[in-house]
Amino acid sequence: MGRRLVPLTLDNVSDLPHRCRTCVFWELDPVSGEAAVAAGRSGAEKEAWISAVLLEWGSCGRIVYIDDLPVGFVLYAPPAYVPRSLAFPTSPVSRDAVQLMTAWIMPGYQGQGLGRVMAQTVAKDLLRRDVKAIEAFGDTRWKEPACVLPADHLTAVGFKTVRPHTRYPRLRLELRTTLSWKEDVELALDRLLGAVKKEPALRPL
């Protein structure tokens, strides 16, 4: 079984699940996002966002392939590139952190270690760029797949609340605070990416 992890680019953005390929929840502010969807140009806006981040910051995601079949992805970027984050009551994301936007692994491929491999790749990529932490907004009332991650799951895998809120707390995972950062980060991202069968919290957008 061939396994490849490839940086997200304009050449392979079409390999994202269709709903995710045209979703601009994080990439645009609420007003612009609604306008893009109404005008039927959300897919083009998604590609424009990826292009801008690639040119100015570098790779903002990874796609995992099994025998050339895209079975999962993770998307992340500095807060300056995530306009929607400013609409949350617990914003802004810290300047020294990168925001974990969303992630997904095809249900039939969860529990096979792909999440851990993706986690290692994300952690190594961010540490190479001297990123200090990963932050994410959580949803305390999460009941079904959505763009915002479930808060209780984030805390369960090591994220700490840095800005509490009844609905949308902001949480943070440090990358360099302890000697065991690598194991902690890999475990946390592994679970978030759905590699642990008992905790497949993230689904397609």
PyMOL commands that set and color helices and strands:
alter all, ss='L'
color gray80, all
select helices_A, chain A and resi 13-15+18-21+30-38+42-56+79-81+83-87+107-109+114-128+151-156+181-192
alter helices_A, ss='H'
color red, helices_A
select strands_A, chain A and resi 3-7+61-66+69-77+97-105+133-139+149-150+160-163+170-174
alter strands_A, ss='S'
color yellow, strands_A
deselect
rebuild
show_as cartoon
